[in-house]
Amino acid sequence: MLDLLALQKELLLRHIRPGGTCADFTMGNGHDTLFLSRAVGEGGRVYAFDVQPAALESTAALLKREGAPENVRLICDSHHHAAAYIREPLCVGMFNLGWLPGSDRTVTTRRETTLPALQTAIDLLAPDGALLMAIYPGHEEGRLEGEAVCEALSALDRRRFCCSKLQLVNSPTSPYFFLVEKAK
Ligand SMILES: C[S@@+](CC[C@H](N)C(=O)[O-])C[C@H]1O[C@@H](n2cnc3c(N)ncnc32)[C@H](O)[C@@H]1O
């Protein structure tokens, strides 16, 4: 059966070049940061954002434990400020929306900052770059975030971007994702 997490990585790997630059806009416990760090390799760079110092600590520990390449910059700031840190085009950006597993659920991503961050990420995308937005519609803010992201992506010019949505139709509260691919 379809494994959405495996599929996300497979789709993103089509856009990641060794030596390229990526961003994890919602670092959390660092699993996506680690994936991106390995994918771009020693010559690449990964910017990872979270508003919770605990996320930076747990990601730093994960990267060390896993012997990840030393190509990650951990940033304790909201992702909608990303343009202040990232100066080069991104081959891939990931948003895994919601809250840090096992922590305070009130510190969740919110439309007020998710939508400006999404726009910043779109502006930073390199030709042939891609963004992934994982949505958790099982809670109210997550459901609304998904609708708002869908509306924003629907407005993008089809000649420049291909925006798709992958969701299990027989499990509507399960996580789903959007993929934004920029033309070459
Ligand atoms: C679902 S978790 C991410 C999981 C993570 N990608 C991983 O691999 O473990 C969502 C994270 O987004 C963070 N977050 C919430 N608002 C944010 C914001 N405005 N900017 C950056 N991160 C934010 C939360 O603190 C939380 O750690």
The ligand as an ORCA input file, in Angstrom:
! r2SCAN-3c Opt
* xyz 0 1
  C       5.182     18.697     13.180
  S       6.541     19.534     13.918
  C       7.826     19.275     12.730
  C       8.407     17.893     12.709
  C       9.800     17.855     12.150
  N       9.863     18.229     10.753
  C      10.524     16.543     12.402
  O      11.072     15.948     11.450
  O      10.571     16.133     13.565
  C       6.156     21.250     13.656
  C       7.171     22.191     14.251
  O       6.883     23.505     13.770
  C       7.315     24.399     14.767
  N       6.767     25.741     14.531
  C       5.580     26.255     14.959
  N       5.448     27.529     14.525
  C       6.579     27.813     13.817
  C       7.039     28.981     13.139
  N       6.281     30.081     13.083
  N       8.247     28.932     12.539
  C       9.014     27.802     12.583
  N       8.624     26.670     13.212
  C       7.413     26.678     13.819
  C       6.865     23.751     16.058
  O       7.582     24.278     17.164
  C       7.161     22.282     15.764
  O       8.405     21.924     16.277
*
